[in-house]
Amino acid sequence: MAKKLYGTDPDQVPTNADLGTMAYQDSANVVIDGGSARINAARPASGNTARAELELYASGNAPTYIINNSDRAAAGQHIAEFRGQWDGTAVARMVVAAGTDTTNKDDGVLSFWTASAGTMAKAAEFTSGGNLAFPNGQGIDFSASEGGGASTSVLGDYEEGTWNGTDGSGASLTLTLVNNTYIKVGKLVTCAANVVWPTNSDTRVARVTLPFTSVTTNSQQGGVVLEQDYSSTTTITACVNYTNGVIFRPRGYGNITNAGLSGKRLRFLLTYHAA
């Protein structure tokens, strides 16, 4: 049975005249001290389990509300918290915090915090825009259904956008990239670009930096050149090198130099494993 406030008669809503005589049912188990109220679980409730309850009950077809109203001064400040403590030690909490619009004060975030070894940290947050965001390195955990050879089952990243690929050969050439897009899911990166080399005579291996550093293998076969004006008879492959990005090779042998691509264009599609 939840603890309830009463007026002079059971279930009566107290009026101003009643305030002087208003009392708590089972008042020995309700403590108000310095603006804080505590309900002690001193007797068995349903299921023969002693527990404390706070019940808001609407007998008609209407909702009940708990409103926390706080005039905070800056974005990110906590407006309201729901805390869980284990024998006095905080182990988790839900937080309503002020959003970035401190003028209109009409946006906010809802975050979830958990404790590990006594240290409370943010686990996830619903942003003002309605998206679910995770701290860096955390994400959705699929470990309950992971395969036997898995090293991790946490999806910690998704992003898509463009990147400014540059000359990775060391020649400081100014490359022109068009339609240079990428999608990253976890550590799997798929990127595409149309690259044009300036007129040059440099003999170093032609390289273009990638949006993310690849895993530290010496060289991975990564993708294909979809369109080229290097040669009408030579098939070119795109290979990943973790120190210098993507390099271009005639299929089966050698590398293509900057001079070999002088004034020419390659359009490539590449999928690789980021570090």
N, C-alpha and C positions, 0 to 999 in steps of 0.2 A: 504494500500500500504506500503510495507516495505521500509525502508530507504536504499539507495544505494550509493556507492561511484562512482564518475564520474571523467573522465579526462577532457580535454578541450571540448570534444563533448559528447553528451548523449550516454551512453552505450559503451563508448570507454575505453579500458584498458589503464591506464596511463603508459607512458614510463618515463625514467629518466628525459627527457627534460620537461615533463609535471608536474613534482613534484612541481615546484615552483608555478604553477597556479592552482594546484588541489584543489578542494573545495568540500564540502558536499552539496548535494541537501537538501534544507530545513535546512540549517546549523544552524538556530536559535534554532532548537530543538535537536541538537547534541552537547554534551559538552565533551571535553577531558580535564582532569585535573589531573596532576601528574601521568600519566600513566594509568588512569582509563577513560573509555568512558561511557557516559550515553546518552540514547535516550529518550527524553521526548515525551509522548503521548499528543500532543497539538492539534490534529485535528481528526475528526471522520475517522475511517477506515471502513472496510466492516461491515455491520450490524449496521451502525451508532453508533459504539462504539469506543471511543477514546482509543487507545492502542499503545504501542511501540512494534516494531517488528525488528528482525534482521534476514534477509533472505540470505541464501547461495543458489544460483541457478546455476545449470548446464544445459545448453540448449541441450546438446547431451546426449548420452547413457552412462553417467558417474556419479559416486557418488560425494558428497561433503564431506568435512572433517572439523572437528574442532579438532586440535591437541594441547594437553597440555603437554609440555615437561619440566620436572623439575628434576634436579639431587639431589635427597634427599640422606641423609647420612645413615639413619637407617630404619629398618623394621617398618612398621606401620605408617610411616610419610605420610601425605597427599600430593599427587601429583597434584590432581585437584579436584575441588568442584563445584557442581551446587547448589546454595542456593535459597531458597524461603523465602522472607520476607513479613510480613504483616505490611505495613505502617512503615517499618524500623526495625521491630522485626523479627528475624530469627525464623521460625516455622518448617522448614524441609530442608533437604539437601541430596544430593547424593555425595558420596566420592569415588574417586579412590585413593588407598593407596599402598605404597610399600609393597611387600611381604617379605618373610624371607630370600630370596637369595640376599644378599647385595653385593655379588661378581660379579655375572653375570648380576644382575639387570634385570632378565627376568621373574619374577612372580609378581603377585599383587592381590589385592582384591577389590571388589566393595561393598560398604556398604550403607545402607539407614538409615537415622536418622530422628526422629520426636521429636516434643516438646510437653510436657504436663505441663501446668502452668508455662511456661517460661523456663523449663529446657530441654535442648537438650540431647537426649540419643540415642544410637544405637538401631535400631529396628530389623535389619536383615543384613546378610552379605553373599555374594557369595565368598567362599574361593578360594584360588589359585587352589585347586583341583576340583573346579566346584560344590561343595556342598553348599546348602543353610543352614546357621547356625543361630540360635536364641540365644540371651542372656539367662542365667539361669532364669527359671520361665516364659519365654515367648514361644510362639509357634504358631501353626495354630489355628485360632479362628473359630469354627463352631457354634457360638451362634445364627447366623441367622436361623438355623434350629434345635435348641436344643429342647428337650422335656420339658414338664411342670415341671417335678421333678428334672431337672438338677441343680447341684450346680456349675458346670463349664463346658464349652465346648471348652476349650483350650487344644490342644494336645501339651504338653510341653516337652515330652521326648520319645525317642526310643533308646534302646541300647541292645546289645547282647554280651555275653562273658562268662568268667568263674569266679568262686569265690572260695576263700580258706575257706571252711567251717571248723570251729574248734569246740572243745568240749565246749558246753554251760552249762554243768552240774556243773561246778566249780571244777571238779576233775583233771583238767589239763592233761587229757589224750591226747595222740597223735593219732588223727584219720587219716586214709588214705582215700582220696577222689579221685575217678576216674570218668571221663566223667561228671564233675561237671559244667554243663552249665546252662545259664539262658537267658531269653528274657524278656525285660521290655518294655511295651507299656503304656505310661502314668503312672498310679499307679498300673497297673495289671502286676504281676510278675509270670512267669512260670519258674520253675527250676527243674533240675533233677540231681541226683548224685548216684554213687555207693560208699557206705561208709563201711569201715572195722574198727571194734573196736580192740584195742590191748587186749592182755590177761590181765584181771584185776579182782578184787573182790569188786569194789566200788558199793555201794548200792544206789547211787543217780540216779534220773531219767535220762535216756539217752536222750541227747539233742544235736542238731547240729545247729550252727548258720547259718542264711540265708544271701543272698547277700544284702538284704535291710530290715530294721526294718518294721514289720507289723503295721497295725493300732492298736490302743490301746484298743482292746477288750481282755477279759481274755483269751479266747481260741477259735480258729476257726477250724472247720473241713477243711482241706486243700487239701489232696491228698491221694494217694494210694501207697502202697509198691508193686512194680511190681514183685520183686524176692527176696527171702530170704533163709537163711539157719538157721534161729532162731528156727523154728519149722515147720514140714511138715503139721501139722494139725491146727495151729493157724493162723487166718487171722489178719494181722496187718494193722492199719491205721496210716497215718502221719497227725499230728495236729499242727497248728501254735500257738505259744505262743509269744506275742509281746516282752517279756523281754528276752527270751532265745532261740528264733528260733523255730525249728521244734522238736517235741517230738513224740515218737512212743508208740502206745497203742494196746494191743489186742482188737479186736473189741468188744465194749460194756462195758468194765470195765478195771480199773487199768492202770498202766503204766509199761513200761519195764525199768529195771535198766541197768546201765553199766555192772554189773556182769552178767545179763541175756544175754547180747550181747557180752560177753567176747570172743574174737577171731572169732566173726561171722560177717556176711555181710548182708546189706540191700540195695536194689536198689529202689529208690522212685522217684515219679513224683508228683509235688506239684504246685498248683496255688493259689495265695493269693493276698490280697490288701495291698500294701505298704503304709506307713504313708505319 
